[in-house]
Amino acid sequence: MNDITQDLDCETGNAGLVRVQQFLYCEARLLDQGRFTEWLDLFTEDAIYWIPATPGQTDPLNIPSIIYDNKDLLSMRVRRLSDPRTYQTMAPPRSTRIIGNIILDAEPGRSDDLQVYSTAFVHECREEVRRLFSAQCRHVLRDTPAGLKIASKRIDLVDCDTVHSAFMSLM
């Protein structure tokens, strides 16, 4: 292990990393294909989904966030996205994601939780408007009898403190 991986306390087990990579790639594919209900099934019942509004934000409760949802609120978003009468879905965006720089780290104190760091690039096209989002992501994945599940997902947008329109593709 070199100094960089030693400082990050990375898990170097290839099988675990490949499993996590495939999970993140499948999550991205579900989102790119607009399969939001299936995407929602990837979350634990107590999951938190967070997009901070400022760089380095540590408090989601007392400082406004772009999104700070539990699974119930995510379910409401998915229902809205699935409703054909919703304005935002009348011309659904087409998107593609690139997930990379995946680093797997064991969650301290919980042997069944994995902390995963990654980068994400999302290209979205909707009504001739193209947008690019880039972010540092942190998933906490829980190993359950049904397979890996997302216990929490934090998306730190590089430009989180700028004005954005709807965030459909970021989900």
N, CA and C of each residue as an Amber inpcrd file, in Angstrom:
protein
   513
   0.8510000  -1.1770000   0.0000000   0.0000000   0.0000000   0.0000000
   0.8980000   1.2420000   0.0000000   0.6270000   2.2050000  -0.8990000
   1.4510000   3.4090000  -0.9210000   0.9380000   4.4280000   0.0880000
   1.6460000   5.5490000   0.2130000   1.2790000   6.5630000   1.2100000
  -0.1200000   7.1170000   0.9990000  -0.5350000   7.2880000  -0.2440000
  -1.8510000   7.8670000  -0.5210000  -2.9470000   6.9400000  -0.0230000
  -2.8970000   5.6610000  -0.4040000  -3.9520000   4.7460000   0.0310000
  -3.8800000   4.4940000   1.5300000  -2.6930000   4.5520000   2.0950000
  -2.5660000   4.3740000   3.5360000  -3.2410000   5.5320000   4.2690000
  -3.0470000   6.7590000   3.7860000  -3.6830000   7.9210000   4.4040000
  -5.1980000   7.8470000   4.3090000  -5.7180000   7.2950000   3.2300000
  -7.1590000   7.2120000   3.0390000  -7.7710000   6.0120000   3.7420000
  -6.9340000   5.1100000   4.2470000  -7.4200000   3.9050000   4.9020000
  -8.3470000   3.1280000   3.9690000  -7.9050000   2.9560000   2.7370000
  -8.7210000   2.3040000   1.7110000  -8.7170000   0.7980000   1.8950000
  -9.8640000   0.1990000   1.6140000  -9.9370000  -1.2510000   1.5420000
  -9.4060000  -1.6380000   0.1690000  -8.4580000  -2.5530000   0.1330000
  -7.8560000  -2.9100000  -1.1420000  -8.3580000  -4.2400000  -1.6720000
  -9.3000000  -4.8690000  -0.9880000  -9.8430000  -6.1350000  -1.4560000
 -10.5540000  -5.9640000  -2.7870000 -10.0620000  -6.6320000  -3.8110000
 -10.5860000  -6.4520000  -5.1620000 -12.0460000  -6.8800000  -5.2820000
 -12.4320000  -7.9830000  -4.6520000 -13.8070000  -8.4790000  -4.7810000
 -14.8040000  -7.4750000  -4.2190000 -14.5040000  -6.8900000  -3.0660000
 -15.4010000  -5.8980000  -2.4770000 -15.5190000  -4.6570000  -3.3310000
 -14.4090000  -4.2070000  -3.8850000 -14.4200000  -3.0180000  -4.7280000
 -15.2120000  -3.2600000  -6.0060000 -15.0300000  -4.4020000  -6.6260000
 -15.7670000  -4.7130000  -7.8580000 -17.2670000  -4.7630000  -7.5810000
 -17.6470000  -5.3520000  -6.4770000 -19.0750000  -5.4170000  -6.1060000
 -19.6570000  -4.0110000  -5.9370000 -18.9340000  -3.1410000  -5.2560000
 -19.3850000  -1.7640000  -5.0420000 -19.4250000  -1.0000000  -6.3630000
 -18.3960000  -1.1710000  -7.1900000 -18.3910000  -0.5070000  -8.5030000
 -19.6230000  -0.8970000  -9.3050000 -19.9130000  -2.1770000  -9.3680000
 -21.0710000  -2.6370000 -10.1320000 -22.3680000  -2.0630000  -9.5660000
 -22.4570000  -1.9580000  -8.2560000 -23.6450000  -1.3750000  -7.6320000
 -23.8050000   0.0850000  -8.0560000 -22.7220000   0.8660000  -7.9820000
 -22.7950000   2.2810000  -8.3660000 -23.1040000   2.4380000  -9.8540000
 -22.5380000   1.5780000 -10.6820000 -22.8260000   1.6420000 -12.1210000
 -24.2940000   1.3010000 -12.3900000 -24.8230000   0.3220000 -11.6670000
 -26.2450000  -0.0330000 -11.8370000 -27.1450000   1.1000000 -11.3620000
 -26.7780000   1.7530000 -10.2650000 -27.5530000   2.9060000  -9.8070000
 -27.5780000   3.9850000 -10.8900000 -26.4280000   4.2790000 -11.4700000
 -26.3510000   5.3010000 -12.5280000 -27.2010000   4.9120000 -13.7300000
 -27.1660000   3.6500000 -14.0770000 -27.9550000   3.1940000 -15.2320000
 -29.4570000   3.3460000 -14.9800000 -29.9050000   2.9860000 -13.7850000
 -31.3250000   3.1570000 -13.4560000 -31.7370000   4.6200000 -13.5970000
 -30.9000000   5.5240000 -13.1140000 -31.2130000   6.9480000 -13.2190000
 -31.2070000   7.4120000 -14.6720000 -30.2050000   6.9890000 -15.4350000
 -30.1340000   7.3820000 -16.8510000 -31.3370000   6.8780000 -17.6380000
 -31.8580000   5.7360000 -17.2470000 -33.0080000   5.1600000 -17.9480000
 -34.3440000   5.6350000 -17.3750000 -34.3000000   6.5090000 -16.3780000
 -35.5340000   7.0290000 -15.7910000 -36.3100000   6.0000000 -14.9900000
 -35.6400000   4.9890000 -14.5000000 -36.2770000   3.9250000 -13.7250000
 -36.2080000   4.2790000 -12.2350000 -36.9120000   5.3620000 -11.8920000
 -36.7970000   5.9500000 -10.5620000 -37.3700000   5.0640000  -9.4620000
 -38.4370000   4.3260000  -9.7470000 -39.0100000   3.4430000  -8.7270000
 -38.0140000   2.3450000  -8.3670000 -37.3580000   1.7810000  -9.3700000
 -36.3390000   0.7590000  -9.1050000 -35.1460000   1.3710000  -8.3810000
 -34.8000000   2.6060000  -8.7450000 -33.7090000   3.3100000  -8.0680000
 -34.0440000   3.4930000  -6.5860000 -35.2770000   3.8660000  -6.3060000
 -35.7080000   4.0690000  -4.9250000 -35.5800000   2.7790000  -4.1110000
 -35.7870000   1.6420000  -4.7520000 -35.6620000   0.3500000  -4.0700000
 -34.2300000   0.0660000  -3.6100000 -33.2590000   0.8190000  -4.1230000
 -31.8690000   0.6290000  -3.7080000 -31.5920000   1.2070000  -2.3200000
 -32.5320000   1.9930000  -1.7810000 -32.3230000   2.6820000  -0.5080000
 -32.8910000   1.8870000   0.6620000 -32.2180000   1.9940000   1.8170000
 -32.7580000   1.4230000   3.0490000 -33.9400000   2.2820000   3.4940000
 -34.7520000   1.7600000   4.3850000 -35.9210000   2.5090000   4.8630000
 -35.5270000   3.7600000   5.6450000 -34.3480000   3.7430000   6.2720000
 -33.9010000   4.9000000   7.0630000 -32.8970000   5.7710000   6.3030000
 -32.8670000   5.6520000   5.0000000 -31.8700000   6.3390000   4.1780000
 -32.0320000   7.8590000   4.1940000 -30.9130000   8.5280000   3.9790000
 -30.8620000   9.9870000   3.8230000 -30.1730000  10.2880000   2.4910000
 -30.7550000  11.2400000   1.7560000 -30.2240000  11.6930000   0.4690000
 -29.9780000  13.1910000   0.5920000 -28.7170000  13.6210000   0.4090000
 -28.3580000  15.0000000   0.7180000 -27.5170000  15.6260000  -0.3800000
 -27.9430000  16.8130000  -0.8220000 -27.1350000  17.6540000  -1.7020000
 -26.9480000  18.9810000  -0.9700000 -25.7670000  19.2020000  -0.3650000
 -25.5160000  20.4550000   0.3490000 -25.5420000  21.6630000  -0.5970000
 -25.8350000  22.8310000  -0.0230000 -25.9190000  24.0650000  -0.8090000
 -24.6470000  24.9000000  -0.7480000 -23.7340000  24.5360000   0.1470000
 -22.4830000  25.2840000   0.2480000 -21.3140000  24.3040000   0.3230000
 -20.1500000  24.7040000  -0.1840000 -18.9810000  23.8210000  -0.1060000
 -18.6210000  23.5110000   1.3490000 -18.3560000  22.2480000   1.6280000
 -17.9420000  21.8410000   2.9630000 -19.0330000  21.8800000   4.0170000
 -20.2760000  21.9810000   3.6060000 -21.3900000  22.0640000   4.5590000
 -21.4260000  20.8180000   5.4370000 -21.5530000  21.0320000   6.7520000
 -21.5820000  19.9040000   7.6860000 -22.9250000  19.7350000   8.3750000
 -23.7870000  20.7350000   8.2990000 -25.0570000  20.6940000   9.0210000
 -26.2250000  20.7760000   8.0400000 -26.9290000  19.6710000   7.8200000
 -28.0550000  19.7060000   6.8890000 -29.3530000  20.2190000   7.5180000
 -29.4000000  20.3090000   8.8280000 -30.6470000  20.6660000   9.5030000
 -30.7860000  22.1610000   9.7740000 -29.6910000  22.8430000  10.0760000
 -29.7570000  24.2630000  10.4210000 -29.2620000  25.1870000   9.3160000
 -28.7270000  24.6090000   8.2630000 -28.2670000  25.3790000   7.1060000
 -29.0300000  24.8450000   5.8990000 -29.6100000  25.7240000   5.0810000
 -30.3790000  25.2460000   3.9230000 -29.5400000  24.3580000   3.0050000
 -30.1860000  23.3500000   2.4760000 -29.5650000  22.4280000   1.5260000
 -30.3450000  22.4690000   0.2230000 -29.7230000  22.0240000  -0.8440000
 -30.4420000  21.9000000  -2.1100000 -31.4940000  20.8120000  -1.9640000
 -31.0710000  19.6620000  -1.4560000 -31.9870000  18.5640000  -1.1380000
 -31.4960000  17.9150000   0.1490000 -32.4060000  17.6490000   1.0490000
 -32.1240000  16.8370000   2.2280000 -33.3880000  16.0310000   2.4830000
 -33.4000000  14.7980000   1.9930000 -34.6030000  13.9670000   2.0130000
 -34.3550000  12.6470000   2.7270000 -35.4000000  12.1690000   3.3960000
 -35.4050000  10.7880000   3.8530000 -36.0970000   9.9570000   2.7610000
 -36.2860000   8.6840000   2.9930000 -36.8580000   7.8430000   1.9390000
 -38.2930000   8.2310000   1.6110000 -39.0680000   8.6560000   2.6020000
 -40.4480000   9.0770000   2.3310000 -40.4850000  10.2750000   1.3840000
 -39.6240000  11.2530000   1.6200000 -39.5850000  12.4250000   0.7380000
 -39.0750000  12.0520000  -0.6510000 -38.0960000  11.1490000  -0.7090000
 -37.6390000  10.6630000  -2.0200000 -38.7770000   9.9730000  -2.7620000
 -39.5830000   9.2080000  -2.0290000 -40.7300000   8.5290000  -2.6470000
 -41.6960000   9.5340000  -3.2530000 -41.9170000  10.6410000  -2.5540000
 -42.7910000  11.6840000  -3.0970000 -42.2030000  12.2670000  -4.3770000
 -40.8970000  12.5020000  -4.4060000 -40.2470000  13.0110000  -5.6260000
 -40.4250000  12.0250000  -6.7820000 -40.2340000  10.7550000  -6.4960000
 -40.3640000   9.7310000  -7.5350000 -41.7950000   9.6780000  -8.0560000
 -42.7720000   9.7580000  -7.1700000 -44.1770000   9.7710000  -7.6200000
 -44.4470000  10.9670000  -8.5250000 -43.9230000  12.1350000  -8.1540000
 -44.1000000  13.3240000  -8.9980000 -43.4370000  13.1310000 -10.3550000
 -42.2450000  12.5630000 -10.3570000 -41.5390000  12.3370000 -11.6230000
 -42.2690000  11.3300000 -12.5020000 -42.9740000  10.4090000 -11.8680000
 -43.6740000   9.3620000 -12.6140000 -45.0330000   9.8120000 -13.1280000
 -45.5310000  10.9310000 -12.6510000 -46.8440000  11.4270000 -13.0680000
 -46.7210000  12.0960000 -14.4330000 -47.4260000  11.5810000 -15.4490000
 -47.2940000  12.1430000 -16.8020000 -47.8030000  13.5770000 -16.9200000
 -48.5690000  14.0360000 -15.9440000 -49.0920000  15.4080000 -15.9930000
 -48.1320000  16.4260000 -15.3900000 -47.0630000  15.9640000 -14.7820000
 -46.0980000  16.8690000 -14.1770000 -45.3550000  17.6270000 -15.2620000
 -45.3060000  18.9400000 -15.1310000 -44.6450000  19.7770000 -16.1330000
 -43.2090000  19.3330000 -16.3640000 -42.5050000  19.0470000 -15.2910000
 -41.0930000  18.7060000 -15.4150000 -40.8640000  17.4210000 -16.1900000
 -41.8750000  16.5590000 -16.2940000 -41.6720000  15.2960000 -17.0010000
 -42.3120000  15.2860000 -18.3800000 -42.9280000  16.3910000 -18.7950000
 -43.5450000  16.4050000 -20.1220000 -42.5000000  16.2450000 -21.2180000
 -41.3490000  16.7970000 -21.0190000 -40.2220000  16.5760000 -21.9230000
 -39.0820000  16.0600000 -21.0550000 -39.1160000  14.7640000 -20.7420000
 -38.1260000  14.2480000 -19.7950000 -36.7050000  14.4170000 -20.3270000
 -35.7830000  14.7180000 -19.4380000 -34.3990000  14.8760000 -19.8740000
 -33.7840000  13.5360000 -20.2420000 -32.8490000  13.5990000 -21.1270000
 -32.0100000  12.4430000 -21.4240000 -30.6870000  12.7170000 -20.7200000
 -30.1770000  11.7090000 -20.0660000 -28.9440000  11.9380000 -19.3140000
 -28.0280000  10.7360000 -19.4200000 -26.7830000  11.0100000 -19.1480000
 -25.7990000   9.9460000 -19.0320000 -24.8540000  10.3140000 -17.8970000
 -24.4350000   9.3100000 -17.1700000 -23.5550000   9.5130000 -16.0260000
 -22.2530000   8.7580000 -16.2180000 -21.2030000   9.3640000 -15.7350000
 -19.9130000   8.6860000 -15.6500000 -19.5390000   8.6840000 -14.1730000
 -19.3540000   7.5100000 -13.6350000 -18.9840000   7.3430000 -12.2330000
 -17.5380000   6.8580000 -12.2100000 -16.7020000   7.4960000 -11.4110000
 -15.2990000   7.0970000 -11.3890000 -14.6340000   7.3900000 -10.0590000
 -13.3310000   7.1310000 -10.0340000 -12.5040000   7.3690000  -8.8450000
 -13.1370000   6.7730000  -7.5920000 -13.6080000   5.5590000  -7.7150000
 -14.3160000   4.9020000  -6.6110000 -13.3120000   4.3970000  -5.5790000
 -13.5150000   4.8430000  -4.3530000 -12.6710000   4.4270000  -3.2320000
 -13.5790000   3.8200000  -2.1750000 -13.2490000   2.6260000  -1.7550000
 -14.0380000   1.8820000  -0.7760000 -13.3520000   1.9520000   0.5750000
 -14.1210000   2.2870000   1.5990000 -13.5900000   2.4180000   2.9470000
 -14.6210000   1.8350000   3.9050000 -14.1900000   1.0550000   4.8760000
 -15.1320000   0.4850000   5.8480000 -15.6740000   1.5880000   6.7460000
 -16.9620000   1.5370000   7.0370000 -17.5980000   2.5140000   7.9280000
 -17.1710000   2.1950000   9.3600000 -16.5630000   3.1580000  10.0580000
 -16.0970000   2.8930000  11.4250000 -17.2420000   2.4480000  12.3400000
 -17.0000000   1.3700000  13.0760000 -17.9650000   0.9150000  14.0650000
 -19.0790000   0.0430000  13.5230000 -19.1710000  -0.1100000  12.2090000
 -20.2350000  -0.9480000  11.6330000 -19.6130000  -1.8390000  10.5760000
 -19.6000000  -3.1120000  10.8490000 -18.9730000  -4.0300000   9.9040000
 -19.8220000  -4.2440000   8.6600000 -21.1370000  -3.9480000   8.7370000
 -21.9910000  -4.1800000   7.5740000 -22.2010000  -2.9110000   6.7390000
 -21.5770000  -1.7960000   7.0960000 -21.6660000  -0.5620000   6.3170000
 -20.3450000  -0.2880000   5.6140000 -20.4440000   0.1440000   4.3920000
 -19.2710000   0.5110000   3.6070000 -19.3840000   1.9750000   3.2310000
 -18.3260000   2.7130000   3.4460000 -18.2860000   4.1040000   3.0270000
 -17.5730000   4.1360000   1.6760000 -18.2210000   4.7500000   0.7010000
 -17.6970000   4.7480000  -0.6620000 -17.6210000   6.1850000  -1.1600000
 -16.4640000   6.5530000  -1.6680000 -16.2690000   7.8740000  -2.2540000
 -16.1340000   7.7070000  -3.7580000 -16.7330000   8.6370000  -4.5040000
 -16.6350000   8.5750000  -5.9630000 -16.8160000   9.9650000  -6.5470000
 -16.5260000  10.0690000  -7.8220000 -16.8380000  11.2850000  -8.5630000
 -17.9220000  10.9390000  -9.5660000 -18.7210000  11.9390000  -9.8920000
 -19.7960000  11.7270000 -10.8600000 -19.8600000  12.9150000 -11.8060000
 -20.0390000  12.5950000 -13.0740000 -20.3010000  13.6000000 -14.0920000
 -21.6270000  13.2370000 -14.7250000 -22.5440000  14.1880000 -14.7500000
 -23.8660000  13.9590000 -15.3250000 -24.0480000  14.9410000 -16.4680000
 -24.3150000  14.4010000 -17.6480000 -24.6400000  15.2390000 -18.8060000
 -26.1260000  15.0700000 -19.0640000 -26.8310000  16.1950000 -19.1190000
 -28.2750000  16.1730000 -19.3060000 -28.6380000  17.0170000 -20.5190000
 -29.5850000  16.5190000 -21.2920000 -30.1120000  17.2680000 -22.4270000
 -31.6290000  17.2620000 -22.3170000 -32.1940000  18.4590000 -22.3350000
 -33.6480000  18.5810000 -22.2380000 -34.0750000  19.8270000 -22.9980000
 -34.9710000  19.6250000 -23.9440000 -35.4880000  20.7290000 -24.7520000
 -34.3580000  21.5950000 -25.3030000 -33.3680000  20.9550000 -25.8950000
 -32.2240000  21.6060000 -26.5360000 -31.3150000  22.3580000 -25.5640000
 -31.4890000  22.1450000 -24.2880000 -30.6080000  22.7440000 -23.2910000
 -29.7310000  21.6350000 -22.7250000 -28.4310000  21.8750000 -22.7380000
 -27.4860000  20.8950000 -22.2020000 -26.9060000  21.4220000 -20.9040000
 -26.7860000  20.5070000 -19.9380000 -26.1910000  20.8780000 -18.6580000
 -25.2170000  19.7910000 -18.2380000 -24.1800000  20.2190000 -17.5490000
 -23.1870000  19.2960000 -17.0250000 -23.0430000  19.5480000 -15.5310000
 -23.1670000  18.4800000 -14.7700000 -22.9680000  18.5490000 -13.3250000
 -21.7650000  17.6750000 -12.9800000 -20.9260000  18.1660000 -12.0950000
 -19.8370000  17.3340000 -11.5890000 -19.8810000  17.3860000 -10.0680000
 -19.5460000  16.2600000  -9.4560000 -19.7050000  16.1700000  -8.0040000
 -18.7670000  15.1410000  -7.4010000 -18.5010000  15.3450000  -6.1300000
 -17.8870000  14.3390000  -5.2790000 -19.0410000  13.6830000  -4.5280000
 -19.0820000  12.3760000  -4.5350000 -20.1920000  11.6600000  -3.8910000
 -19.6790000  10.7980000  -2.7450000 -20.5250000  10.6340000  -1.7710000
 -20.2330000   9.7220000  -0.6710000 -21.4700000   8.8930000  -0.4040000
 -21.3550000   7.6100000  -0.6460000 -22.4190000   6.6570000  -0.3350000
 -22.0350000   5.9220000   0.9450000 -23.0010000   5.6520000   1.7810000
 -22.8340000   4.6480000   2.8260000 -23.7250000   3.5000000   2.3860000
 -23.0870000   2.3820000   2.0630000 -23.8070000   1.2040000   1.5800000
 -23.9010000   0.1880000   2.7050000 -25.0690000  -0.3760000   2.8430000
 -25.3070000  -1.3800000   3.8810000 -25.4840000  -2.7310000   3.2130000
 -24.7590000  -3.7050000   3.7210000 -24.8840000  -5.0670000   3.2110000
 -26.0720000  -5.7160000   3.9160000 -27.1130000  -6.0280000   3.1540000
 -28.3360000  -6.6150000   3.7060000 -28.5360000  -7.9960000   3.0910000
 -29.4620000  -8.7910000   3.6270000 -29.7560000 -10.0820000   3.0000000
 -30.2080000  -9.9360000   1.5380000 -30.7770000  -8.7820000   1.1970000
 -31.2220000  -8.5330000  -0.1800000 -30.1030000  -7.9470000  -1.0470000
 -28.9050000  -7.8200000  -0.4930000 -27.7890000  -7.2360000  -1.2360000
 -27.4610000  -5.8480000  -0.7090000 -26.6070000  -5.1350000  -1.4250000
 -26.2250000  -3.7900000  -1.0100000 -27.4050000  -2.8320000  -1.1140000
 -27.5170000  -1.9440000  -0.1500000 -28.5450000  -0.8990000  -0.1300000
 -27.8690000   0.4170000   0.2570000 -28.4480000   1.5210000  -0.1920000
 -27.9150000   2.8440000   0.1180000 -28.5080000   3.3110000   1.4480000
 -27.6550000   3.4460000   2.4600000 -28.0890000   3.9740000   3.7570000
 -28.0310000   5.5000000   3.7500000 -27.0870000   6.0530000   3.0150000
 -27.0540000   7.5020000   2.8110000 -26.2700000   7.8060000   1.5430000
 -26.6470000   8.9230000   0.9430000 -25.9490000   9.3850000  -0.2550000
 -25.8160000  10.8930000  -0.1490000 -24.5950000  11.3590000  -0.2470000
 -24.3010000  12.7920000  -0.2200000 -23.6420000  13.1540000  -1.5390000
 -24.1640000  14.1900000  -2.1800000 -23.6330000  14.6600000  -3.4550000
 -23.1360000  16.0840000  -3.2510000 -21.8260000  16.2730000  -3.3020000
 -21.2380000  17.6030000  -3.1810000 -20.9490000  18.1380000  -4.5760000
 -21.8700000  18.9510000  -5.0810000 -21.6920000  19.5450000  -6.3990000
 -20.5070000  20.5030000  -6.3720000 -19.7120000  20.4760000  -7.4320000
 -18.5870000  21.3930000  -7.5210000 -19.0820000  22.8360000  -7.4750000
 -20.2080000  23.0920000  -8.1240000 -20.7690000  24.4490000  -8.1740000
 -22.0640000  24.5540000  -7.3630000 -22.0660000  23.9600000  -6.1780000
 -23.2860000  23.9060000  -5.3600000 -23.8070000  25.2760000  -4.9650000
 -22.9470000  26.2650000  -4.9100000 -23.3630000  27.5850000  -4.4440000
 -23.7380000  28.5310000  -5.5850000 -24.0370000  27.9710000  -6.7530000
 -24.5410000  28.7710000  -7.8640000 -26.0150000  28.4410000  -8.0770000
 -26.6780000  29.2420000  -8.8760000 -28.1060000  29.0430000  -9.1250000
 -28.2880000  27.8910000 -10.1020000 -29.1900000  26.9820000  -9.7590000
 -29.5120000  25.8430000 -10.6160000 -31.0100000  25.7980000 -10.8380000
 -31.4040000  25.2710000 -11.9950000 -32.8240000  24.9990000 -12.2030000
 -33.1040000  23.6040000 -11.6640000 -34.1680000  22.9890000 -12.0940000
 -34.5920000  21.6870000 -11.5580000 -33.4500000  20.6720000 -11.5680000
 -33.4560000  19.8020000 -10.5770000 -32.4030000  18.8100000 -10.4030000
 -32.8710000  17.4050000 -10.7230000 -33.6760000  17.2380000 -11.7390000
 -34.1800000  15.9030000 -12.0530000 -33.0690000  14.8960000 -12.2490000
 -32.0560000  15.2510000 -13.0010000 -31.0110000  14.2920000 -13.3320000
 -30.0760000  14.0020000 -12.1800000 -30.0990000  14.8080000 -11.1560000
 -29.1850000  14.5710000 -10.0440000 -29.6520000  13.4790000  -9.1230000
 -30.8860000  13.1200000  -9.2000000 -31.3830000  12.0900000  -8.3150000
 -30.6610000  10.8190000  -8.5410000
